[in-house]
Amino acid sequence: MIKPRLLFGVCMVAGTLLFASCSNDENNPLPDGTSGEVPALVLDEFNSLFPGATNVVWSTKGEYAVASFYWDGSRADNVVRNHTAWFALANGVWGMTEKEIRFADLPEAVKNAFGASEYGQAPWRADDEVDVLKRNGDSEILYVIDVEKNEGGKETDVDLYYTAEGVLVKEVIDAEDEKDYQDYLPQTPSGTVESWLKEKYPDARIIDVDNEDGGTEVEFISGNMKHEAFFDRSQNWMYTKTEYRFRNIDEVTDIPSQVLAALKATPEYLEAGWVEDAEKYETEKAGTFYCFELENRFDDDVKVYIGSDGTVLQGRPDFGGESSGGAGVATDIEKFIQENYPGAVIIERGYDDGYIEVDIRHDGKEKELLFNGKNEWIRTSWEIRYNELPSAVTSALEAEGYQRDDDEVEVVQTPDASWYEVEVRRQGKEYKVFIDESGKIIKVVEDW
C-alpha cells in the first residue's frame, strides 16, 4: 500500500511594512537599488490605480510586490471590501487585483448558472463573500464562489471559478483557506503558442497559462466554452480539449449525430441512461474523438471513447502525450508520482468533480490519481483482469460462493488502505465486493 505523504506547496515568507517601504524577502530579495523599499515605479502605478487607498500593507512574493488595502473608503453593511493588488517588481506593471464582493452583487449570468448547478441546491451552501480576480491584458475576469456541505459528519469545501458569462471553468476541492491566487497572475502565450491561438481561436480569452517542463497548457474561453490546448516542449501543438456542460446530452448541438447514436447504443449508456460529462479531443496524432463519462450500476464512473465517425474505441487513443514528455503538473505532485510510481509517465492532467486528476502510465497500466486543492494525494485507481487477482482474493470469493461477473477489476489505493473492487454473482444476484489483498472482505454492495 502506498503510504500518504504530506504535500505542501512552497510557502514564501514575506515581511510586512507601512505604505512607503517593504522588508526584504530573504528568498526573493527586492531588486538592487531599492534599499528595501517598494520601487518607485510600483508606488506610482499603485497610486494611479487606487487613489485614496487606506490601511495599505506591502509584502513581496516571488517577482511581485503585493499590496493589501481597503479602497474607496466605503463599508457597505459594515463589511469591509478588501483588495489585494500585484505589481511586477522589475517594471511596476500591474498584474492582478483580487477583491471581495457580496454574492448578491455577482453578474446575473453567474448567479443563474450557479443556481442551475448542483452546487446551487441543498445540501450545498454558498459563502456570502465572493472573490473577484481582475487581471491584466486579455486574461478573463474570474469569480470565485466558495461552497460547502456537511454530509454524514464530513465537511466538503469547493471553490467554483466562473467567467462573467456564467461558464464554470474550474472546481477545486479543499483548497487552501488563505488563497493568494498567485497561480492566476496573467501570462501571455509566446512564440508558436501565441500565433497558433490567434489563428485557431481569434476570440480566445485566456483563463490560465501553465509553462511546465512537460510543455505548455493554455486554458481559455472561446464561443462561451472552455478549451484547453497542450503543446510540447518545442511548442508543437499536441491536442485541444473542449468541455461540454449540459443537463441533457441531447442539448449539445455540435457533437455529430453519428457519435451520439453510437454512444446511446453502448451497454454503458443503456445501463446509465444519462451522461455526466463530455469532452471533445482534437489531436495531431489520433484525430478527433469524444470522451463521455457515465455511471455504472454501482455508481462508478465509466468512460466511453467514440471517434468522430461514430466508431466506439477500445479505451483512450494514444494522442502523443507520452512521446512528448507528458502534461505538466505541480512540482509537489510530480515529486509524489516519481517517488511512489517510479518510471511513470504523466499522460494527462485535468479536473474531475473538483479534484485534480492526473493520468499516468506505470508498469504497463494506465492509472488515475486524484489530488485535492492542496495537492494532497487522495487516491489512485486502475483496472486489472480477474486472473491477475492474488490467489488469496479469488479463494476468499469462491469460499463465499461468489462467481466472476465481470473480467475487469478495479484496484484502489488511498492514504489509509488499498483494496480490490470485484463485480461478482451469487444465486442469481449481482454484487460488488470490496476485498483487500489478504482476502478480507471489507464491504459488499448489491446491485438493486
N, C-alpha and C positions, 0 to 999 in steps of 0.2 A: 504494500500500500504506500502510496506517496504521502510523505509527511508534509503538513502545512508549513508554510514559511510566511513570516510577516513581511508584507511588501510595502515599502514606504517610498513615496516619491522624494526627490531631493528637496529639502527644505532650506531655503535661503534665509538666513537671519539678517534682517536689516535694521539699522538704527532708526529711531525717530527723532524729529527735530522740529524747531519752530519754522515759521514760513520762509525765512530767508536763508536757512542753512540746512545741511544734511550731514549726518555722521557717515563715515566710510564703512562700507561692507567689506570685510577682510577677504571674502571670496571674490567679490566683484567690485574692486575699488573704483571710485569716480575717476574720470579722465584726468590726465596730467594738467596742471594749471588751475584746477578748480579749488584747491586748498580746502577740500572737504565741503565746499558749498555747492548748492544746486547751481548748475551752469546758468549763466545769464540768458542764454537762448531759451532754456526751458522756462525760466521765470517769465520772460517776455511773452512766450506763447501761452502760458497758463493765464497770465493777467489779461491777455487779449480775449481768450475764450471764456473765461469765468470771472468777469469783473465783479467785485463785491463779495467774493467767496469768503467764508468765515471758518474758524476752527480748522485751519489748514495744517495737516501733518504730512511731512515728506518721508519717504523711505526709498531705498534702491532695491531693485530686483533684476538681476541679470544686467542687460544693457539699457534698462529703463529707470527713470526717476518716476516715482508714483506718488500722487497727491491724493489724500483722503480729506474730504471737506464737506461743508454744507454750502449750498448755493441758493441764491435768490432771497435768502434771509426769511423764508416763509416756512411756517409749520402748520400744515393742514390737519385739523382734528388732532392736534398735539402729537402728530407723527413726524419725526424729523426725516427730510428727504436727503439721504446720504448720497454722496457722489465719490467715485474713485476714477482718477484720470491718469493715463500712462503717456510718458513723453520719452523719446529716444535721447539718451544722454549725449550722443555724438553730435546731433544737429538740432535738438529741441523739437522735432516734429511730433505732433500729437498722434497717438496711435489708437487709443480706445478710451471710452468713458463708460463706466458702469454706474447706473443709478437705480433707485428704488421707486416704484410706483404702486398704487393700490390696484388690486385685481379689477376693481370696477372701472379703472382708467385704461384697461387694455383695449386695443383696437377691436371693433366688433367682430371682425373675421376671426381673430384669435379666440375670443370668448365663445363664438359659435362652434368653432372646430373643437375646442376643449369640451364644451358641453355635450357634443355629439359623440365623444370618445368614451371608452370605458372608464377613464380617469375622472370624467365628469359625473360619475354615478357613485352611489354608496357601494362599498364602504370607504371609497377614496374621499379625502378631504384636502382642499387646496388652501395653501397659506395665503393670507390676505396681501402680503407683500410680494411683489414680483420684481425680479432683476431684469433690467434692460441693458443690452450691450450695443452701444453705438460705436461703429468702427470706421477708421479712415479708408478712403478710396472706394472701391466697388464692393467692399465686403457687406454682406447682408446684415441688417439690424436683427438682433435675436431677442426674444422674450423668454425668460426662464421662469417657469411656474414650478413651484415645489409642492408635491402632493405626498400624502402619506396615508397608510391604513394600518389597522390593527386587527389581525385575524388569528384566532387561536393563541392569543398571547404573544404573537410575533409582529413586531413593527417593521414595516417596509416603507422606505422613503425613495421617491423617484423625482429626478429633475427632468422636466419636459422643455425642450427647446423648440420654439415656434418662430416662423417668419411673420411679418406683418400681415401677409395674406392668409395666415392660418395653416401653413404647411408645417407639420410636425417633422422636424429633421433629425431629432435625436432624443433618446430616452436613456437616462443614466441612473442605475440603481445604487443607492447607498454611496453617494459621492461625499467628498469632504464637506464637513459642516461649514467651515470658513473658506469658501471658494474665492480665489482671486481672479479666475478666468484668464490667467496668463497664456494658456494654450490657445486662446481665441484672439490674441493680438493679430491684426491683419498681416497677411503675407501675399505677395504678388507672384504668381507663377512666372517663371523665367524661361528664356530660350524657346526650345521646341514646344514645351508645355504651354507657354503663353500663346504662341502662334496657333497651335492646334485648337486651343479653347476658343480663340476668336473666330477661327474658321468654322468649327463644328457647332458652336453654341454662342453666337454673337450677343445673345441677350443674357448670358450667364451672369448670375450674381453669386459671388463666392461666399461660402459658409466657412470653409477652413482649408488650409493647405498644410500638409504634413510632409516634410522632407526627411526621410529616414535612409539608413544605409541600404535598405532593400529597394529604394526608389522614391517616387513622389505620388502622393494621393491628394486629389483635389475634390472636395465636396462642394457642390454648387446647386443653385436653383435655376431651372430653365423650363419654360412652359408650365409654371406653377407645380413642378415636380422636382423631387430631389434626385440628383445624379451623383455618382462617384466615379471618377476617372483615375486609372492607375497607369503609371509609367515606370519603366525600369531605370536602372542606374544611369543609363545612357540617354534617358528621356525619350525612349521609344514607347509609343502607346501600346499598352497591353490589353486593357479592356475597360468598358464602361458599364456600370451597373445602375439601373433605374428602378426606383421603388414605386410601387403602386399602393395607394391607400384607398380602401373602399369598404362598404358594408356588404355588398354582394358582388361576386366576381363578374356577373353579367353587366355591372355598371361600367366596367373598364372597356373603353371603346377602341383602344389601339393595340389590343392583343389579337392576333389573327384568329379568324373563326376556326381554322383547322387545328390550331393549338388548343383552343377551348374545348372543341369537340373531342380531341384526343384525351384531354385532362378528364372530362366527365365520363369517359369510358374506362378509366383506370380503376382497379379494385380499391385503391386508396381513397379516391373521391367517392365511389359508391358507398364505401363504409362511412366516411366522414360526412359527406353531403354538403360541405362548405369549405372555403379556403380561408386560412388565417392571414397569410401574406403572399405576395407575388413580387417577383423581381425579373427584370429582363437583363440579360448579359449580351453585350455586343463585344466580340473578341476578335483579335487579329488571327489567332491560331485555330479556333474552333467555330468560328462564325457566330451566329446569333442563336441563343436558346433561352428558355424561360425556366425559372425555379418556382414551384408552388409548395407552400408549407401547409400541411393539413394535420389533423389529429387522428390517430387510430382509435380502436375501441377501448384502449386502456389510457386514453388521454395523452399519449406520447406524440411528440412532434415527428412527422414523417415528411420528407422532401421528395417531390416528383419533378424530374427534369424532362422537358419536351423541346425538341428542336423547332425552328421556325416553320418547318414544313409539316409539323404535326407528328413527327416520329417520337415515340416515348423512348427516352435514353436510359441506359443502364448505369445510373449514377451520374455524378457531375463530370462533364467533359474536362479534359486537361487543356486549359486555355493559356498555359505559359507561365504561371506563377512560379513554379519551381525552377524552371530553367533561367528565370530572371533574378533569382535570389529571394523570391517571396515578397510578401507585402510587409511594409514596415509596421512595427508595434512599439509601444513604450519600452524604454530600456529595461525597467524592472520586470516587465512581463517577458521580454526576450531572455533575460537572465534566468528567470524561473524555468522557462522552457528548456534552455540549454542545460541546466542543472538536473532537471527531472526527466527529460526526454532527449538524451544525448544523441546527436546526429539528426535531430528532427529538422524538417524544412517547413517554414511557415508558408502556407498556400494562400490564405486569405484572412482578412480581418473585417469584422462588421459588428453589428449590434443585433441582439436577439432578446426581445422583451426587456430592454433596459440593461442587459449585461453586455459586456464586451466579449464578442465571440471570436476566437482565433482557431482557424482550422489548420492542422499540421499533418504532415505525412511522417510517420515514425514506425520503424520496424515493419514496413510494408503495409501499414494500416493508416487509413485516414481517420484522424481523431479530432474531436471538437472540445475545446477548452473554453470555460466561461470564467470571467473575472468581473468583480463589481467596480463601482466608480472610483474606488481607492486603489485599483489594480491588484486587489487581493484575489487569489485563486479560489474559485467556488467549487468547480467540478470538472471532470474530464469524462468523456464517454466515447465509445466506438463499438463497432459491430464485429462479431466473430461468428464462425459456424458452430452448430451444435456439437459437432465431433471434436471441436477444439476445447471444449469444457474439460476441466480437471475430472479425473475419474471419481473423486470424492463427491463431486456435484451430481454427476449423472447417476451414481449409485444411490445417493440420497433421494433423488427424484423418483427413481424406479421403485425404491423401497416404499414410497408413499403412494404408489400406484399411478404416477403421472406418466403420460406418453408425450413424445415430441409433437408439437402442433405447428411450429414454425422453425425453419432451419437457421434463422438469424437470431442471435443472442446479443443483447447489449451489455457491455461492460461499463461499470460506473465507478469512478474514484472520486472521493471528496476528502477534505482535510481530516475527517473523523473516521471514515470507513470506506471499504470498497466491496462491491458485490456484483452479481450477475442477475440480469432480468431475463427470465426464460418463459416463453409462451408455451403452454402445455395443455393437454386434455386429460380428463378423468371422468369416467362414467357419463360420457356424452356432453360434459360441460367444459368450457374454456376458462383457463386461468393464466394469470401471470404470477410467477413465483420469483421472489427476491431471495437470493441464496448466496452465502459467502463461499470462499474457495475451500473451506473445510467441509462444506456440505450442510452447514447450519442454515435452516430456513428462517429468514428474517420476517417475511410478510408474504401473504397470498392474497391476490386481488382477483375476484371472479368477474367474468365478462357477463354483465346483466343484459 
